[in-house]
C-alpha cells in the first residue's frame, strides 16, 4: 500500500508541477510591476533632489567649483 501511495503522489506531483510551470512562462513585467517601479523611481528621485539641494551639499559643491576655478596651472 505504501508503494501505491508513493506512486500516486509522484504522478500527481509531476502533473501539477508541469501545469504550474506552464502558467509561469510570462516574460517582462506586468502593469502593476511597472507602477511599483515607477513609484519607487520617483521616490528615489525626490530623496536625491532633497539631498542635493540641502545646504551642506550645496556649500560643498560651491566650494568644489570655486577651488576648481581658482586652480593655478
Biopython code that builds the backbone (N, CA, C, O; Angstrom):
import numpy as np
from Bio.PDB.StructureBuilder import StructureBuilder

atoms = [
    (1, "UNK", "N", (0.829, -1.196, 0.000)),
    (1, "UNK", "CA", (0.000, 0.000, 0.000)),
    (1, "UNK", "C", (0.871, 1.256, 0.000)),
    (1, "UNK", "O", (0.491, 2.262, -0.600)),
    (2, "UNK", "N", (1.989, 1.218, 0.638)),
    (2, "UNK", "CA", (2.871, 2.367, 0.691)),
    (2, "UNK", "C", (3.439, 2.674, -0.683)),
    (2, "UNK", "O", (3.573, 3.841, -1.052)),
    (3, "UNK", "N", (3.778, 1.627, -1.453)),
    (3, "UNK", "CA", (4.312, 1.832, -2.802)),
    (3, "UNK", "C", (3.264, 2.452, -3.707)),
    (3, "UNK", "O", (3.580, 3.320, -4.521)),
    (4, "UNK", "N", (2.021, 2.015, -3.573)),
    (4, "UNK", "CA", (0.953, 2.547, -4.417)),
    (4, "UNK", "C", (0.718, 4.018, -4.095)),
    (4, "UNK", "O", (0.551, 4.831, -5.004)),
    (5, "UNK", "N", (0.704, 4.363, -2.828)),
    (5, "UNK", "CA", (0.516, 5.756, -2.420)),
    (5, "UNK", "C", (1.679, 6.610, -2.887)),
    (5, "UNK", "O", (1.486, 7.742, -3.331)),
    (6, "UNK", "N", (2.875, 6.075, -2.789)),
    (6, "UNK", "CA", (4.057, 6.792, -3.255)),
    (6, "UNK", "C", (3.991, 7.032, -4.763)),
    (6, "UNK", "O", (4.356, 8.104, -5.245)),
    (7, "UNK", "N", (3.531, 6.044, -5.489)),
    (7, "UNK", "CA", (3.408, 6.174, -6.944)),
    (7, "UNK", "C", (2.376, 7.223, -7.319)),
    (7, "UNK", "O", (2.592, 8.005, -8.244)),
    (8, "UNK", "N", (1.264, 7.245, -6.612)),
    (8, "UNK", "CA", (0.214, 8.244, -6.880)),
    (8, "UNK", "C", (0.726, 9.637, -6.565)),
    (8, "UNK", "O", (0.488, 10.572, -7.330)),
    (9, "UNK", "N", (1.417, 9.785, -5.460)),
    (9, "UNK", "CA", (1.964, 11.094, -5.101)),
    (9, "UNK", "C", (2.983, 11.565, -6.133)),
    (9, "UNK", "O", (3.005, 12.739, -6.504)),
    (10, "UNK", "N", (3.810, 10.659, -6.586)),
    (10, "UNK", "CA", (4.822, 11.005, -7.575)),
    (10, "UNK", "C", (4.167, 11.453, -8.879)),
    (10, "UNK", "O", (4.550, 12.474, -9.450)),
    (11, "UNK", "N", (3.186, 10.695, -9.347)),
    (11, "UNK", "CA", (2.490, 11.044, -10.592)),
    (11, "UNK", "C", (1.755, 12.366, -10.436)),
    (11, "UNK", "O", (1.806, 13.213, -11.328)),
    (12, "UNK", "N", (1.077, 12.548, -9.320)),
    (12, "UNK", "CA", (0.329, 13.783, -9.071)),
    (12, "UNK", "C", (1.285, 14.981, -9.008)),
    (12, "UNK", "O", (0.994, 16.041, -9.563)),
    (13, "UNK", "N", (2.407, 14.811, -8.341)),
    (13, "UNK", "CA", (3.377, 15.897, -8.242)),
    (13, "UNK", "C", (3.957, 16.269, -9.591)),
    (13, "UNK", "O", (4.163, 17.449, -9.874)),
    (14, "UNK", "N", (4.226, 15.272, -10.430)),
    (14, "UNK", "CA", (4.748, 15.554, -11.766)),
    (14, "UNK", "C", (3.747, 16.348, -12.593)),
    (14, "UNK", "O", (4.108, 17.315, -13.263)),
    (15, "UNK", "N", (2.494, 15.933, -12.539)),
    (15, "UNK", "CA", (1.461, 16.608, -13.343)),
    (15, "UNK", "C", (1.202, 18.032, -12.854)),
    (15, "UNK", "O", (1.112, 18.959, -13.659)),
    (16, "UNK", "N", (1.085, 18.204, -11.561)),
    (16, "UNK", "CA", (0.832, 19.558, -11.053)),
    (16, "UNK", "C", (2.027, 20.464, -11.288)),
    (16, "UNK", "O", (1.871, 21.655, -11.557)),
    (17, "UNK", "N", (3.223, 19.894, -11.186)),
    (17, "UNK", "CA", (4.421, 20.693, -11.455)),
    (17, "UNK", "C", (4.460, 21.192, -12.885)),
    (17, "UNK", "O", (4.838, 22.337, -13.134)),
    (18, "UNK", "N", (4.074, 20.342, -13.831)),
    (18, "UNK", "CA", (4.044, 20.759, -15.232)),
    (18, "UNK", "C", (2.969, 21.814, -15.480)),
    (18, "UNK", "O", (3.182, 22.750, -16.250)),
    (19, "UNK", "N", (1.813, 21.663, -14.828)),
    (19, "UNK", "CA", (0.744, 22.662, -15.005)),
    (19, "UNK", "C", (1.155, 24.009, -14.437)),
    (19, "UNK", "O", (0.894, 25.050, -15.039)),
    (20, "UNK", "N", (1.791, 23.986, -13.291)),
    (20, "UNK", "CA", (2.219, 25.247, -12.672)),
    (20, "UNK", "C", (3.293, 25.916, -13.511)),
    (20, "UNK", "O", (3.272, 27.133, -13.693)),
    (21, "UNK", "N", (4.228, 25.132, -14.023)),
    (21, "UNK", "CA", (5.298, 25.739, -14.811)),
    (21, "UNK", "C", (4.783, 26.295, -16.134)),
    (21, "UNK", "O", (5.377, 27.233, -16.666)),
    (22, "UNK", "N", (3.718, 25.757, -16.674)),
    (22, "UNK", "CA", (3.134, 26.308, -17.906)),
    (22, "UNK", "C", (2.632, 27.729, -17.705)),
    (22, "UNK", "O", (2.777, 28.576, -18.586)),
    (23, "UNK", "N", (2.045, 27.985, -16.550)),
    (23, "UNK", "CA", (1.486, 29.305, -16.282)),
    (23, "UNK", "C", (2.536, 30.353, -15.986)),
    (23, "UNK", "O", (2.205, 31.537, -15.922)),
    (24, "UNK", "N", (3.783, 29.969, -15.803)),
    (24, "UNK", "CA", (4.837, 30.913, -15.429)),
    (24, "UNK", "C", (5.760, 31.240, -16.593)),
    (24, "UNK", "O", (6.941, 31.506, -16.374)),
    (25, "UNK", "N", (5.274, 31.228, -17.785)),
    (25, "UNK", "CA", (6.114, 31.492, -18.938)),
    (25, "UNK", "C", (6.066, 32.942, -19.399)),
    (25, "UNK", "O", (6.495, 33.254, -20.510)),
    (26, "UNK", "N", (5.553, 33.821, -18.567)),
    (26, "UNK", "CA", (5.481, 35.217, -18.982)),
    (26, "UNK", "C", (6.871, 35.834, -18.987)),
    (26, "UNK", "O", (7.724, 35.482, -18.172)),
    (27, "UNK", "N", (7.081, 36.738, -19.895)),
    (27, "UNK", "CA", (8.354, 37.433, -19.979)),
    (27, "UNK", "C", (8.081, 38.919, -19.844)),
    (27, "UNK", "O", (7.193, 39.453, -20.507)),
    (28, "UNK", "N", (8.829, 39.578, -19.001)),
    (28, "UNK", "CA", (8.639, 41.007, -18.804)),
    (28, "UNK", "C", (7.792, 41.284, -17.579)),
    (28, "UNK", "O", (7.402, 40.380, -16.840)),
    (29, "UNK", "N", (7.522, 42.561, -17.393)),
    (29, "UNK", "CA", (6.785, 42.981, -16.210)),
    (29, "UNK", "C", (5.324, 43.216, -16.545)),
    (29, "UNK", "O", (4.968, 43.511, -17.686)),
    (30, "UNK", "N", (4.489, 43.080, -15.532)),
    (30, "UNK", "CA", (3.081, 43.386, -15.685)),
    (30, "UNK", "C", (2.860, 44.866, -15.369)),
    (30, "UNK", "O", (3.776, 45.559, -14.926)),
    (31, "UNK", "N", (1.669, 45.327, -15.597)),
    (31, "UNK", "CA", (1.349, 46.735, -15.381)),
    (31, "UNK", "C", (1.563, 47.132, -13.923)),
    (31, "UNK", "O", (2.071, 48.218, -13.646)),
    (32, "UNK", "N", (1.185, 46.268, -13.000)),
    (32, "UNK", "CA", (1.369, 46.608, -11.580)),
    (32, "UNK", "C", (2.851, 46.695, -11.221)),
    (32, "UNK", "O", (3.242, 47.523, -10.398)),
    (33, "UNK", "N", (3.672, 45.851, -11.830)),
    (33, "UNK", "CA", (5.109, 45.933, -11.568)),
    (33, "UNK", "C", (5.698, 47.211, -12.141)),
    (33, "UNK", "O", (6.588, 47.808, -11.536)),
    (34, "UNK", "N", (5.214, 47.636, -13.296)),
    (34, "UNK", "CA", (5.655, 48.921, -13.846)),
    (34, "UNK", "C", (5.249, 50.065, -12.914)),
    (34, "UNK", "O", (6.025, 50.995, -12.693)),
    (35, "UNK", "N", (4.045, 49.993, -12.374)),
    (35, "UNK", "CA", (3.564, 51.053, -11.481)),
    (35, "UNK", "C", (4.420, 51.127, -10.219)),
    (35, "UNK", "O", (4.800, 52.217, -9.792)),
    (36, "UNK", "N", (4.722, 49.995, -9.631)),
    (36, "UNK", "CA", (5.541, 49.979, -8.416)),
    (36, "UNK", "C", (6.952, 50.473, -8.731)),
    (36, "UNK", "O", (7.531, 51.229, -7.951)),
    (37, "UNK", "N", (7.507, 50.052, -9.867)),
    (37, "UNK", "CA", (8.831, 50.512, -10.262)),
    (37, "UNK", "C", (8.872, 52.007, -10.504)),
    (37, "UNK", "O", (9.840, 52.672, -10.137)),
    (38, "UNK", "N", (7.826, 52.541, -11.120)),
    (38, "UNK", "CA", (7.757, 53.986, -11.377)),
    (38, "UNK", "C", (7.654, 54.769, -10.079)),
    (38, "UNK", "O", (8.314, 55.797, -9.922)),
    (39, "UNK", "N", (6.846, 54.303, -9.162)),
    (39, "UNK", "CA", (6.702, 54.977, -7.864)),
    (39, "UNK", "C", (8.024, 54.939, -7.098)),
    (39, "UNK", "O", (8.416, 55.932, -6.485)),
    (40, "UNK", "N", (8.706, 53.803, -7.132)),
    (40, "UNK", "CA", (9.996, 53.693, -6.440)),
    (40, "UNK", "C", (11.021, 54.636, -7.061)),
    (40, "UNK", "O", (11.792, 55.270, -6.341)),
    (41, "UNK", "N", (11.039, 54.735, -8.383)),
    (41, "UNK", "CA", (11.979, 55.632, -9.054)),
    (41, "UNK", "C", (11.683, 57.089, -8.710)),
    (41, "UNK", "O", (12.604, 57.878, -8.497)),
    (42, "UNK", "N", (10.417, 57.444, -8.656)),
    (42, "UNK", "CA", (10.045, 58.819, -8.297)),
    (42, "UNK", "C", (10.417, 59.137, -6.847)),
    (42, "UNK", "O", (10.887, 60.235, -6.547)),
    (43, "UNK", "N", (10.206, 58.182, -5.962)),
    (43, "UNK", "CA", (10.570, 58.394, -4.561)),
    (43, "UNK", "C", (12.081, 58.553, -4.418)),
    (43, "UNK", "O", (12.549, 59.408, -3.666)),
    (44, "UNK", "N", (12.835, 57.740, -5.132)),
    (44, "UNK", "CA", (14.291, 57.862, -5.094)),
    (44, "UNK", "C", (14.736, 59.212, -5.648)),
    (44, "UNK", "O", (15.645, 59.836, -5.100)),
    (45, "UNK", "N", (14.106, 59.666, -6.725)),
    (45, "UNK", "CA", (14.452, 60.963, -7.309)),
    (45, "UNK", "C", (14.138, 62.093, -6.334)),
    (45, "UNK", "O", (14.904, 63.051, -6.230)),
    (46, "UNK", "N", (13.025, 61.992, -5.624)),
    (46, "UNK", "CA", (12.662, 63.023, -4.657)),
    (46, "UNK", "C", (13.670, 63.087, -3.513)),
    (46, "UNK", "O", (14.070, 64.172, -3.091)),
    (47, "UNK", "N", (14.074, 61.932, -3.018)),
    (47, "UNK", "CA", (15.064, 61.894, -1.938)),
    (47, "UNK", "C", (16.403, 62.439, -2.429)),
    (47, "UNK", "O", (17.059, 63.205, -1.724)),
    (48, "UNK", "N", (16.802, 62.050, -3.618)),
    (48, "UNK", "CA", (18.055, 62.538, -4.181)),
    (48, "UNK", "C", (18.022, 64.053, -4.392)),
    (48, "UNK", "O", (19.016, 64.731, -4.133)),
    (49, "UNK", "N", (16.908, 64.582, -4.851)),
    (49, "UNK", "CA", (16.758, 66.030, -5.038)),
    (49, "UNK", "C", (16.898, 66.757, -3.706)),
    (49, "UNK", "O", (17.566, 67.788, -3.622)),
    (50, "UNK", "N", (16.263, 66.214, -2.661)),
    (50, "UNK", "CA", (16.340, 66.844, -1.340)),
    (50, "UNK", "C", (17.775, 66.833, -0.814)),
    (50, "UNK", "O", (18.222, 67.805, -0.205)),
    (51, "UNK", "N", (18.488, 65.746, -1.048)),
    (51, "UNK", "CA", (19.868, 65.654, -0.579)),
    (51, "UNK", "C", (20.748, 66.642, -1.333)),
    (51, "UNK", "O", (21.554, 67.346, -0.724)),
    (52, "UNK", "N", (20.600, 66.698, -2.647)),
    (52, "UNK", "CA", (21.454, 67.569, -3.457)),
    (52, "UNK", "C", (21.174, 69.038, -3.192)),
    (52, "UNK", "O", (22.090, 69.857, -3.269)),
    (53, "UNK", "N", (19.943, 69.388, -2.884)),
    (53, "UNK", "CA", (19.606, 70.793, -2.646)),
    (53, "UNK", "C", (19.730, 71.187, -1.176)),
    (53, "UNK", "O", (19.369, 72.306, -0.809)),
    (54, "UNK", "N", (20.233, 70.292, -0.332)),
    (54, "UNK", "CA", (20.409, 70.650, 1.076)),
    (54, "UNK", "C", (21.590, 71.617, 1.207)),
    (54, "UNK", "O", (22.443, 71.687, 0.323)),
    (55, "UNK", "N", (21.630, 72.338, 2.284)),
    (55, "UNK", "CA", (22.643, 73.358, 2.492)),
    (55, "UNK", "C", (24.061, 72.819, 2.498)),
    (55, "UNK", "O", (24.956, 73.423, 1.908)),
    (56, "UNK", "N", (24.275, 71.700, 3.151)),
    (56, "UNK", "CA", (25.619, 71.134, 3.251)),
    (56, "UNK", "C", (26.148, 70.706, 1.881)),
    (56, "UNK", "O", (27.311, 70.947, 1.556)),
    (57, "UNK", "N", (25.302, 70.082, 1.095)),
    (57, "UNK", "CA", (25.739, 69.621, -0.223)),
    (57, "UNK", "C", (25.953, 70.803, -1.158)),
    (57, "UNK", "O", (26.908, 70.818, -1.934)),
    (58, "UNK", "N", (25.070, 71.792, -1.088)),
    (58, "UNK", "CA", (25.237, 72.974, -1.938)),
    (58, "UNK", "C", (26.538, 73.705, -1.624)),
    (58, "UNK", "O", (27.256, 74.116, -2.536)),
    (59, "UNK", "N", (26.842, 73.867, -0.351)),
    (59, "UNK", "CA", (28.091, 74.556, 0.009)),
    (59, "UNK", "C", (29.309, 73.737, -0.408)),
    (59, "UNK", "O", (30.322, 74.304, -0.818)),
    (60, "UNK", "N", (29.224, 72.413, -0.309)),
    (60, "UNK", "CA", (30.341, 71.568, -0.736)),
    (60, "UNK", "C", (30.540, 71.668, -2.241)),
    (60, "UNK", "O", (31.674, 71.741, -2.713)),
    (61, "UNK", "N", (29.445, 71.672, -2.998)),
    (61, "UNK", "CA", (29.552, 71.807, -4.452)),
    (61, "UNK", "C", (30.107, 73.172, -4.850)),
    (61, "UNK", "O", (30.932, 73.271, -5.758)),
    (62, "UNK", "N", (29.651, 74.226, -4.165)),
    (62, "UNK", "CA", (30.160, 75.562, -4.460)),
    (62, "UNK", "C", (31.646, 75.662, -4.146)),
    (62, "UNK", "O", (32.406, 76.274, -4.897)),
    (63, "UNK", "N", (32.052, 75.068, -3.047)),
    (63, "UNK", "CA", (33.465, 75.069, -2.677)),
    (63, "UNK", "C", (34.295, 74.299, -3.706)),
    (63, "UNK", "O", (35.388, 74.733, -4.073)),
    (64, "UNK", "N", (33.785, 73.173, -4.164)),
    (64, "UNK", "CA", (34.483, 72.378, -5.168)),
    (64, "UNK", "C", (34.639, 73.150, -6.474)),
    (64, "UNK", "O", (35.709, 73.138, -7.083)),
    (65, "UNK", "N", (33.582, 73.815, -6.899)),
    (65, "UNK", "CA", (33.631, 74.596, -8.142)),
    (65, "UNK", "C", (34.569, 75.784, -7.988)),
    (65, "UNK", "O", (35.338, 76.095, -8.898)),
    (66, "UNK", "N", (34.505, 76.459, -6.822)),
    (66, "UNK", "CA", (35.388, 77.607, -6.566)),
    (66, "UNK", "C", (36.857, 77.185, -6.605)),
    (66, "UNK", "O", (37.689, 77.860, -7.211)),
    (67, "UNK", "N", (37.163, 76.069, -5.956)),
    (67, "UNK", "CA", (38.533, 75.572, -5.946)),
    (67, "UNK", "C", (38.994, 75.181, -7.347)),
    (67, "UNK", "O", (40.155, 75.388, -7.700)),
    (68, "UNK", "N", (38.104, 74.628, -8.130)),
    (68, "UNK", "CA", (38.460, 74.222, -9.495)),
    (68, "UNK", "C", (38.712, 75.458, -10.375)),
    (68, "UNK", "O", (39.615, 75.450, -11.211)),
    (69, "UNK", "N", (37.932, 76.494, -10.189)),
    (69, "UNK", "CA", (38.101, 77.710, -10.998)),
    (69, "UNK", "C", (39.308, 78.522, -10.563)),
    (69, "UNK", "O", (39.895, 79.237, -11.375)),
    (70, "UNK", "N", (39.687, 78.422, -9.296)),
    (70, "UNK", "CA", (40.847, 79.177, -8.798)),
    (70, "UNK", "C", (42.160, 78.407, -8.895)),
    (70, "UNK", "O", (43.182, 78.869, -8.388)),
    (71, "UNK", "N", (42.148, 77.270, -9.522)),
    (71, "UNK", "CA", (43.368, 76.453, -9.619)),
    (71, "UNK", "C", (44.410, 77.129, -10.471)),
    (71, "UNK", "O", (44.095, 77.741, -11.492)),
    (72, "UNK", "N", (45.661, 77.017, -10.048)),
    (72, "UNK", "CA", (46.793, 77.596, -10.790)),
    (72, "UNK", "C", (47.349, 76.532, -11.724)),
    (72, "UNK", "O", (47.527, 75.380, -11.329)),
    (73, "UNK", "N", (47.621, 76.924, -12.964)),
    (73, "UNK", "CA", (48.197, 75.995, -13.942)),
    (73, "UNK", "C", (49.625, 76.331, -14.201)),
    (73, "UNK", "O", (50.283, 75.661, -14.997)),
]
sb = StructureBuilder()
sb.init_structure("model")
sb.init_model(0)
sb.init_chain("A")
sb.init_seg("    ")
for serial, (resi, resn, name, xyz) in enumerate(atoms, 1):
    if name == "N":
        sb.init_residue(resn, " ", resi, " ")
    sb.init_atom(name, np.array(xyz, "f"), 0.0, 1.0, " ", f" {name:<3s}", serial, name[0])
structure = sb.get_structure()
